[in-house]
């Protein structure tokens, strides 16, 4: 048993450098083209302050999206995300039912929440600003995300070119008509997006 554990540790130790050497934090080294959001490795979280006491966190479980990456001019890339409104998850069935109802998100009438980027601005090699149109409940307003490019490379499990991002913003939910329970529940909502995007299968790292 000890030999098996030792063998596993050694195998992982030798594999780790091999995985690490195909990574890059320079997005222009990634192949240009279309990348699809990997829904099994993506999360949209929202956070509100409850009665001033603590932050209450929820998420959406079903989302899709894509990045059309332009490596010659990253600012001209295209980003879009679609979230299934009915997939809201707060770990509270009663609250979820209320949020899905016509009293809040009205998921039956507005089944999707969408974001379309309209402006991308690189600030450093790994950070930037992404401004775009966020549409909820038939209302569209611009929001700006702080974006971090976590890194990219060839995914060791599926051989696809893969990129990972984190993005954050704060919005006023009342702009979209979501004024329930204000001020007991804050109007300001912190949003976090963590996602991987998969491109084409390749046998070469960063093959352009």
C-alpha positions in Angstrom: 0.0 0.0 0.0 2.8 2.4 0.9 4.5 1.6 -2.4 1.3 2.4 -4.3 0.9 5.7 -2.5 4.6 6.6 -3.1 4.3 5.7 -6.8 1.2 7.9 -7.1 3.0 10.8 -5.4 6.0 10.4 -7.7 3.8 10.2 -10.8 2.0 13.4 -9.9 5.3 15.1 -9.1 6.7 14.3 -12.6 3.4 15.1 -14.3 3.0 18.5 -12.7 6.0 20.2 -14.5 4.8 18.8 -17.8 1.4 20.4 -17.3 2.9 23.7 -16.1 5.2 24.2 -19.0 2.3 24.4 -21.5 0.7 27.3 -19.6 0.9 31.0 -20.5 -0.4 34.2 -19.0 0.0 36.0 -22.3 -3.3 35.8 -24.0 -1.8 36.7 -27.4 0.1 33.4 -27.3 -3.2 31.5 -27.4 -4.6 30.5 -30.9 -7.1 32.9 -32.3 -10.6 31.8 -32.9 -13.8 30.6 -31.2 -13.7 29.3 -27.6 -16.9 27.8 -26.0 -17.6 28.2 -22.3 -17.1 24.9 -20.4 -20.3 24.9 -18.3 -18.9 22.2 -16.0 -16.1 24.5 -15.0 -17.9 27.8 -14.8 -19.7 29.7 -12.0 -21.7 32.9 -11.7 -22.0 34.0 -8.1 -23.9 37.0 -6.7 -23.6 38.5 -3.2 -25.9 40.8 -1.3 -25.7 42.2 2.2 -28.5 40.9 4.4 -29.8 43.4 7.0 -26.3 44.7 7.4 -25.3 41.6 9.2 -23.7 39.3 6.6 -23.3 38.7 2.9 -25.8 36.2 1.4 -24.4 34.3 -1.6 -26.2 32.6 -4.5 -25.4 31.4 -7.9 -26.7 30.4 -11.3 -26.1 26.8 -12.3 -26.7 26.8 -16.0 -24.9 29.1 -18.4 -23.4 29.2 -21.9 -21.1 31.5 -23.7 -18.2 32.0 -26.1 -15.2 34.1 -26.8 -14.1 34.9 -30.4 -10.5 35.7 -29.7 -8.5 38.1 -31.8 -4.9 37.8 -30.8 -3.7 40.5 -33.2 -5.9 43.0 -31.4 -7.4 41.5 -28.2 -9.6 44.6 -27.8 -11.5 43.5 -30.9 -12.4 40.1 -29.5 -16.1 39.2 -28.9 -17.5 37.9 -25.6 -21.0 36.8 -24.9 -22.6 34.9 -21.9 -26.2 33.5 -21.5 -27.5 32.5 -18.1 -30.7 30.4 -17.6 -32.7 32.5 -15.1 -34.5 29.4 -13.8 -31.2 27.9 -12.6 -30.8 30.4 -9.7 -29.5 28.5 -6.7 -29.6 29.9 -3.1 -29.7 26.7 -1.1 -33.2 27.8 0.0 -36.2 26.4 -2.0 -38.7 29.0 -0.7 -36.4 31.9 -1.6 -35.7 30.4 -5.0 -39.4 30.0 -5.8 -39.9 33.7 -4.9 -36.9 34.8 -7.0 -38.2 32.9 -10.0 -41.7 34.3 -9.7 -43.2 37.4 -11.3 -42.4 39.2 -8.1 -38.7 39.1 -9.0 -36.8 37.7 -12.0 -40.0 36.4 -13.6 -38.2 33.4 -15.1 -41.2 32.2 -17.1 -41.4 35.5 -19.0 -37.6 36.2 -19.1 -35.9 32.8 -19.3 -32.4 34.2 -20.0 -30.0 36.8 -18.6 -27.5 37.9 -21.3 -24.3 39.8 -21.5 -22.7 41.1 -24.7 -19.3 42.8 -24.5 -19.2 46.1 -26.3 -15.7 47.3 -25.2 -12.6 45.5 -24.1 -9.5 47.3 -22.6 -6.3 45.6 -21.7 -4.6 47.1 -18.7 -1.7 44.7 -18.2 -0.8 41.3 -19.7 -3.3 39.5 -17.4 -5.9 42.2 -16.5 -8.4 44.3 -18.2 -11.8 46.0 -18.3 -14.8 44.5 -20.1 -17.8 46.7 -20.6 -21.0 45.4 -22.1 -24.8 45.2 -22.2 -26.4 43.2 -19.4 -30.0 42.3 -20.1 -32.4 41.1 -17.4 -36.2 41.2 -17.2 -36.3 43.1 -20.5 -34.1 45.9 -19.2 -30.6 46.5 -20.7 -27.9 48.5 -18.9 -24.1 48.7 -19.3 -21.8 47.2 -16.7 -18.1 47.0 -16.5 -16.2 44.0 -15.2 -12.7 43.8 -13.9 -11.2 40.8 -15.7 -8.2 38.6 -14.8 -6.8 36.2 -17.4 -5.8 33.3 -15.1 -3.9 31.5 -17.9 -4.2 29.3 -20.9 -2.7 26.3 -22.6 -3.5 22.8 -23.8 -5.9 21.0 -21.5 -4.2 17.8 -20.3 -7.5 15.9 -20.2 -9.1 16.8 -23.6 -6.2 18.2 -25.6 -8.2 21.4 -26.3 -6.8 24.9 -26.2 -8.2 26.2 -22.9 -8.4 29.7 -21.3 -9.4 30.6 -17.7 -10.8 33.9 -16.5 -12.2 35.6 -13.4 -14.3 38.7 -13.6 -16.0 40.9 -10.9 -18.3 43.8 -10.9 -20.9 45.5 -8.6 -24.3 46.6 -9.9 -27.4 48.3 -8.6 -30.1 45.7 -9.0 -32.9 48.3 -8.9 -31.7 49.5 -12.3 -33.3 46.3 -13.7 -36.4 46.7 -11.5 -35.2 44.2 -8.9 -36.1 46.3 -5.9 -37.4 43.6 -3.6 -36.6 43.9 0.1 -34.5 47.1 -0.2 -33.0 48.3 2.1 -33.1 45.1 4.3 -31.3 43.4 1.4 -28.8 45.7 -0.3 -29.5 47.2 -3.7 -25.8 46.7 -4.6 -25.0 43.2 -5.8 -21.4 41.9 -6.2 -21.0 39.6 -9.1 -18.2 37.1 -9.6 -17.7 35.0 -12.8 -15.1 32.2 -12.9 -15.0 30.3 -16.1 -12.9 28.1 -18.5 -13.3 28.3 -22.3 -12.4 25.5 -24.6 -11.1 25.9 -28.2 -10.1 23.4 -30.8 -8.3 20.2 -30.1 -4.6 20.5 -30.8 -1.5 18.5 -30.6 0.8 21.5 -30.2 0.8 24.1 -27.4 -0.4 27.5 -28.6 -0.5 26.4 -32.2 -1.6 29.4 -34.4 
